[in-house]
Structures are given as structure tokens and as C-alpha cells.
Amino acid sequence: MANGDDQLRVTRLTPENFRGDDPLYADEFSVFLVQIKSDTDRGQDLLVDPIRFFEENVPEMGLTKGADTRAMVLRINAEVSANPLHRSEVWITYPGSTNAIGLQFKYEKDMLSGS
């Protein structure tokens, strides 16, 4: 799955080397690369209410809003403006879990046009 448009890109990363008979890698997990324009409605939605955003835009994550659902994000370069043009975020989920963990990186330039 890779989907998106001119404001949002989502790619599910599934490392094939974690599959097989090795008991250390018995747990399934999913990693999603989300690249989004910050100054759009969806960019704001992801920032303000990531669970609802994922439920509506990335159903493959399997997250639904509930009392025990959580999304935690680490902002890697927090010194960059609070209103960046683009963000890249990597989100990790485990099947059956109500938690999503993300790393967010903000860009001061327009990543689509290079300016």
C-alpha cells in the first residue's frame, strides 16, 4: 500500500526480513511513513487529533478512537518553526494494540517544489 495526493503520502513499511520462524520476531508490527503538508486541513488534523486522522485516512493502522487509545509522538527537531511547510512522520503500531508511537520531523521548505 502506498497512497496519497499532493498534500499527503502514506507508505506502509513491511520489512520482509522480520518474517519467518525466528521466535524473536513472532510479533507482527507495522511501520507507516506519513508525509504531509502542514498548512492543510489534514495536516492540522494529524497534529491535533492523530487517532481520528488515522482512523479516517489510514484504516490499515487498525486504530479506532476509544478510552484506551493513545498516540504518542516525539518531535525530533522541535526547534524548527511551529508551522513548518511539510512533516515526515514514522508511526509504529502492533496488531491488537490501542497505542501508536510516532517520530515527527518538520521541514522549513516545501518538499514537493524544493523551495
Secondary structure, DSSP 8 states (H G I E B T S, - for coil): -EEE-SSEEEEEE--GGG-SS-GGG-S--EEEEEEEETTSHHHHHHHH-HHHHHHHH-GGG-----TT-EEEEEETTTTS-SS-SEEEEEEEE-TT-SEEEEEEEEESS-TTT--
